[in-house]
Amino acid sequence: MDRTKEYHALMAQPELDESLLGFENRLRGHTIVFVPGFLSDGMRVVYFLDQRRYFRSLSPLDVDVKFADIDGEDAPEKNARIIHETIQHIPGARPIVLFTHSKGSLDTLHMLVTHRELWNRIAAWVSVQGALLGSPVADFIVDDPYLKGMAGVILKAVFRGSGKALECLHTGLSREFIDEHQDTVSALCGAIKVLCYGSAISGWTPLGLFRDRMLAHDMPNDGLMPIEHTFLHGADVVRNLAGPDHAAVVMAGGAPAFFDRARFSRALISLALRREKVDGHSD
């Protein structure tokens, strides 16, 4: 289901709108787990900073916040184990909202595909600009032996990561994983409230070089991810064709320069929590 109009309506609401109070009360007793993306190791302090500050301010409502300590520069299989362990340490009675970005969404998908026993603990999964079907930027690097080798050396020397992190973002490998686990992914989107957000930016962005390269192939994108690559079949979607770039949703420094990340996250989680079930009945 396309939830774009509802998203824009929520983003336009006044800060003191009664629906905000209703949203905060609905989160009572929940744990929000943030999962960062590629190259996040050197930016842990600022990654999801505004979102974490806001949701921690709801601690009087028994809202808890966790940050999955993944290695954004390593393979999804390794990070899936870390995300699984993060969830395992959360008391079983607490509903969990997963809020994931970029490659963190791919890492989370790997975890959920291999751990169906956790599905009943997940109240909602919000995937933001998720690298679910890979990125042509990764294709450009991985398909060039010289660039692939250089990137592998940098990832290992600077980020203590692995070239597998880039390889898993290749569109071919990402689609292979989705195709291999198609039945499980379909079941996942029926059992869990999944909301996928994708955006495209047309104005200035520090990611303009990559953005323009993809636009030349008729791929509206956020500077790193084509908008259509961020969606799972069966999930609710938000297509923001006048949206922020790949960085602005999680930290300062992207475009637009002034982007309300707390309001953005509230809107998406609110949409996800009130998603209609497959049988057509909402919670």
C-alpha positions as CSV (number, residue, x, y, z in Angstrom):
1,M,0.0,0.0,0.0
2,D,1.3,3.5,-0.9
3,R,1.3,5.7,2.2
4,T,2.9,8.7,0.7
5,K,-0.1,11.1,1.1
6,E,-0.5,10.1,4.7
7,Y,3.2,10.7,5.3
8,H,3.1,14.2,3.9
9,A,0.0,14.9,5.9
10,L,1.8,13.9,9.1
11,M,4.9,15.9,8.2
12,A,2.7,19.0,7.8
13,Q,0.9,18.7,11.2
14,P,1.7,21.3,13.9
15,E,4.1,20.2,16.5
16,L,1.5,20.3,19.2
17,D,-1.2,18.5,17.3
18,E,-3.2,16.0,19.4
19,S,-2.1,13.1,17.2
20,L,1.4,13.6,18.4
21,L,0.3,13.0,22.0
22,G,-1.6,9.9,20.8
23,F,1.5,8.6,19.0
24,E,3.7,9.1,22.0
25,N,1.2,7.3,24.2
26,R,1.0,4.4,21.7
27,L,4.8,4.0,22.0
28,R,4.5,3.4,25.7
29,G,6.5,0.3,26.7
30,H,8.2,-0.1,23.3
31,T,11.9,-0.4,22.5
32,I,13.2,1.4,19.4
33,V,16.2,-0.4,17.8
34,F,18.2,1.8,15.4
35,V,20.4,0.0,12.8
36,P,22.8,2.2,10.9
37,G,24.1,1.8,7.4
38,F,27.3,1.5,5.4
39,L,30.4,3.5,6.7
40,S,28.6,4.2,9.9
41,D,31.5,3.1,12.2
42,G,33.2,6.5,12.1
43,M,29.9,8.4,12.6
44,R,28.3,6.6,15.5
45,V,28.1,9.7,17.6
46,V,26.0,11.6,15.0
47,Y,24.2,8.7,13.2
48,F,20.5,8.9,14.2
49,L,21.5,11.5,16.8
50,D,18.3,13.6,16.5
51,Q,16.1,10.5,16.5
52,R,17.8,9.0,19.6
53,R,17.5,12.3,21.5
54,Y,13.8,12.6,20.8
55,F,12.9,9.0,21.6
56,R,15.0,9.1,24.8
57,S,13.0,12.1,25.9
58,L,10.0,9.7,26.0
59,S,11.6,7.6,28.8
60,P,8.9,8.7,31.3
61,L,6.5,6.8,29.0
62,D,8.8,3.7,29.3
63,V,10.1,4.1,25.8
64,D,13.6,2.6,25.5
65,V,16.2,3.2,22.8
66,K,18.9,0.8,21.5
67,F,21.6,1.3,18.9
68,A,22.6,-2.0,17.2
69,D,26.4,-2.0,17.4
70,I,26.9,-3.5,14.0
71,D,30.0,-3.2,11.8
72,G,28.6,-1.2,8.8
73,E,31.6,-2.2,6.7
74,D,31.2,-6.0,7.2
75,A,29.0,-8.6,5.6
76,P,25.2,-8.9,6.3
77,E,25.6,-12.4,7.8
78,K,27.9,-11.0,10.5
79,N,25.7,-8.0,11.3
80,A,22.6,-10.1,11.3
81,R,24.0,-12.0,14.3
82,I,24.7,-8.7,16.1
83,I,21.2,-7.4,15.4
84,H,19.8,-10.7,16.6
85,E,21.8,-10.5,19.9
86,T,20.6,-6.9,20.4
87,I,17.0,-8.1,20.2
88,Q,17.7,-11.1,22.4
89,H,18.9,-8.7,25.2
90,I,15.6,-6.8,25.2
91,P,13.0,-8.2,27.7
92,G,10.6,-10.5,25.9
93,A,7.4,-8.5,26.9
94,R,8.5,-5.3,25.2
95,P,7.3,-4.7,21.6
96,I,10.2,-3.7,19.3
97,V,10.2,-1.2,16.5
98,L,13.1,-1.6,14.1
99,F,14.3,1.6,12.5
100,T,16.9,0.9,9.9
101,H,18.9,2.8,7.3
102,S,20.7,2.0,4.0
103,K,22.8,-1.2,4.3
104,G,21.4,-1.6,7.8
105,S,18.1,-2.5,6.2
106,L,19.8,-5.2,4.2
107,D,21.5,-6.5,7.4
108,T,18.2,-6.5,9.2
109,L,16.5,-8.4,6.3
110,H,19.1,-11.1,6.6
111,M,18.4,-11.4,10.3
112,L,14.7,-11.6,9.9
113,V,14.9,-14.1,7.1
114,T,17.0,-16.4,9.3
115,H,15.2,-15.8,12.6
116,R,11.5,-16.2,12.0
117,E,11.0,-17.0,15.7
118,L,11.6,-13.3,16.4
119,W,8.8,-12.0,14.1
120,N,6.2,-12.0,16.9
121,R,8.4,-9.6,18.9
122,I,8.5,-7.0,16.2
123,A,5.7,-4.4,16.4
124,A,7.0,-2.7,13.2
125,W,9.9,-2.4,10.9
126,V,10.7,1.0,9.3
127,S,13.3,0.7,6.5
128,V,14.6,4.1,5.4
129,Q,16.3,4.3,2.0
130,G,17.1,0.6,2.5
131,A,19.7,-1.1,0.2
132,L,17.2,-3.9,-0.2
133,L,17.7,-4.4,-4.0
134,G,21.3,-3.1,-4.1
135,S,22.8,0.1,-5.4
136,P,24.2,0.9,-8.9
137,V,27.0,2.8,-7.1
138,A,28.2,-0.5,-5.7
139,D,27.9,-2.1,-9.2
140,F,30.1,0.7,-10.5
141,I,32.8,-0.1,-7.9
142,V,32.5,-3.9,-7.7
143,D,32.4,-4.5,-11.5
144,D,35.7,-2.6,-11.9
145,P,38.6,-4.8,-10.7
146,Y,40.8,-1.8,-9.9
147,L,38.2,0.1,-8.0
148,K,37.0,-3.1,-6.2
149,G,40.6,-3.8,-5.1
150,M,41.2,-0.3,-4.0
151,A,37.9,-0.1,-2.1
152,G,38.7,-3.4,-0.3
153,V,42.1,-2.1,0.8
154,I,40.5,1.1,2.2
155,L,37.7,-0.7,3.9
156,K,40.2,-3.0,5.6
157,A,42.8,-0.4,6.5
158,V,40.7,2.5,7.5
159,F,37.4,1.0,8.6
160,R,38.6,-2.5,9.6
161,G,35.8,-3.8,7.4
162,S,35.5,-6.2,4.5
163,G,35.1,-6.0,0.7
164,K,32.0,-8.2,1.2
165,A,30.2,-5.1,2.5
166,L,30.4,-3.6,-1.0
167,E,29.8,-6.9,-2.8
168,C,26.5,-7.5,-0.9
169,L,25.3,-4.1,-2.1
170,H,25.7,-5.2,-5.8
171,T,22.3,-5.2,-7.4
172,G,22.8,-8.6,-8.8
173,L,23.7,-10.2,-5.5
174,S,20.9,-8.3,-3.6
175,R,18.3,-9.6,-6.1
176,E,19.6,-13.1,-5.9
177,F,19.1,-13.0,-2.1
178,I,15.6,-11.7,-2.5
179,D,14.7,-14.3,-5.2
180,E,16.2,-17.1,-3.1
181,H,14.1,-16.2,-0.1
182,Q,11.1,-14.9,-1.9
183,D,8.5,-17.0,0.0
184,T,10.0,-16.0,3.4
185,V,10.2,-12.3,2.5
186,S,6.5,-12.4,1.4
187,A,5.6,-14.1,4.7
188,L,7.6,-11.5,6.6
189,C,5.7,-8.6,5.0
190,G,2.5,-10.3,5.9
191,A,3.4,-11.1,9.5
192,I,5.2,-7.9,10.4
193,K,4.2,-4.3,9.8
194,V,6.8,-3.3,7.3
195,L,7.1,0.3,6.0
196,C,9.7,1.1,3.3
197,Y,10.6,4.8,2.7
198,G,12.4,5.9,-0.4
199,S,13.3,9.3,-1.7
200,A,14.6,11.2,-4.7
201,I,16.4,14.5,-4.7
202,S,16.5,16.9,-7.6
203,G,18.3,19.9,-6.1
204,W,21.8,20.3,-4.9
205,T,23.3,17.4,-2.9
206,P,26.9,16.5,-2.0
207,L,26.0,13.2,-3.6
208,G,25.2,14.9,-6.9
209,L,27.8,13.0,-8.9
210,F,26.2,9.6,-8.1
211,R,22.7,11.1,-8.3
212,D,23.3,12.3,-11.9
213,R,24.8,9.1,-13.0
214,M,21.7,7.2,-12.0
215,L,19.3,9.8,-13.4
216,A,21.0,9.3,-16.7
217,H,19.5,5.8,-16.6
218,D,16.1,7.0,-15.6
219,M,16.5,6.1,-11.9
220,P,15.2,8.8,-9.5
221,N,17.4,8.4,-6.4
222,D,18.6,9.9,-3.2
223,G,22.2,10.1,-4.3
224,L,23.1,6.5,-3.5
225,M,19.9,4.5,-3.7
226,P,17.3,4.4,-6.6
227,I,14.0,4.9,-5.0
228,E,12.5,1.7,-6.4
229,H,15.4,-0.3,-5.0
230,T,14.4,0.6,-1.4
231,F,11.0,-1.3,-1.4
232,L,10.1,-4.9,-0.6
233,H,7.2,-6.5,-2.4
234,G,4.3,-6.7,0.1
235,A,5.5,-3.8,2.3
236,D,3.8,-0.4,2.7
237,V,5.8,2.3,0.9
238,V,6.4,6.0,1.0
239,R,7.7,7.5,-2.3
240,N,9.0,11.0,-1.6
241,L,9.9,12.3,-5.0
242,A,10.9,15.7,-3.5
243,G,12.7,14.2,-0.5
244,P,16.0,14.4,1.2
245,D,19.2,12.8,0.1
246,H,20.8,9.7,1.6
247,A,22.5,11.5,4.4
248,A,20.0,14.1,5.6
249,V,17.6,11.5,7.1
250,V,20.2,10.3,9.6
251,M,22.6,13.2,10.2
252,A,23.5,16.8,9.4
253,G,25.5,17.5,6.3
254,G,23.1,16.3,3.7
255,A,20.4,18.0,1.6
256,P,18.3,19.8,2.5
257,A,20.4,21.4,5.2
258,F,17.5,21.8,7.5
259,F,15.6,18.6,7.9
260,D,13.5,17.6,10.9
261,R,14.7,14.1,11.6
262,A,12.7,13.7,14.7
263,R,9.4,14.6,13.0
264,F,10.4,12.4,10.1
265,S,10.9,9.4,12.3
266,R,7.7,10.0,14.2
267,A,5.7,10.2,11.0
268,L,7.2,6.9,9.6
269,I,6.8,4.9,12.9
270,S,3.3,6.2,13.3
271,L,2.4,5.0,9.8
272,A,4.0,1.7,10.4
273,L,2.2,1.0,13.7
274,R,-1.2,1.7,12.2
275,R,-0.6,-0.3,9.1
276,E,-3.5,-2.5,8.1
277,K,-3.0,-6.2,8.4
278,V,-3.1,-8.6,5.4
279,D,-6.6,-9.6,6.3
280,G,-7.7,-5.9,6.0
281,H,-8.2,-5.3,9.7
282,S,-6.1,-2.7,11.4
283,D,-4.8,-2.9,15.0
